[in-house]
């Protein structure tokens, strides 16, 4: 009996949708002139909305 890799048994069709999401990091200036960073995973079509501040 041949060995089957555990990676070969995964359903690639369900994982394919995860490539539509990206991690976006935005620098935000605080009241005391310090910077903090917002990290969020958003759909690649919504990146400009997140950077413009129109996140939903």
C-alpha positions in Angstrom: 0.0 0.0 0.0 1.4 3.4 -1.0 1.8 6.2 1.5 -0.4 9.3 1.1 0.8 12.7 2.3 -1.5 14.4 4.7 -1.2 17.5 2.6 -2.6 15.6 -0.4 -5.8 14.9 1.5 -6.7 18.5 2.0 -9.4 20.0 -0.1 -7.6 22.7 -2.1 -10.9 24.3 -3.3 -11.8 25.5 0.2 -8.4 26.9 0.8 -8.3 28.9 -2.4 -10.6 31.6 -1.1 -8.1 32.6 1.6 -5.8 34.1 -1.0 -8.3 36.9 -1.5 -7.4 38.3 2.0 -4.4 40.5 2.8 -2.9 41.9 6.0 -2.9 45.7 6.0 -0.8 47.7 8.5 -1.7 51.4 8.9 0.2 54.0 10.9 -2.0 56.2 13.0 -0.7 59.4 14.7 -1.9 59.9 18.3 -2.7 63.0 20.2 0.8 63.3 21.7 2.6 62.9 18.4 3.3 59.2 18.8 2.5 56.6 16.2 0.7 53.4 16.7 -0.1 50.7 14.1 -3.4 49.2 13.2 -3.2 45.7 11.7 -6.2 44.1 10.1 -6.9 41.3 7.7 -9.2 42.5 5.0 -10.4 41.4 1.6 -8.1 42.7 -1.2 -11.0 44.6 -2.7 -11.5 46.6 0.5 -7.9 47.7 1.1 -8.4 51.2 -0.1 -11.5 51.6 2.0 -9.5 50.6 5.1 -6.7 53.0 4.4 -9.1 55.8 3.7 -10.8 55.2 7.1 -14.1 53.9 5.6 -13.8 50.5 7.2 -17.0 48.6 7.9 
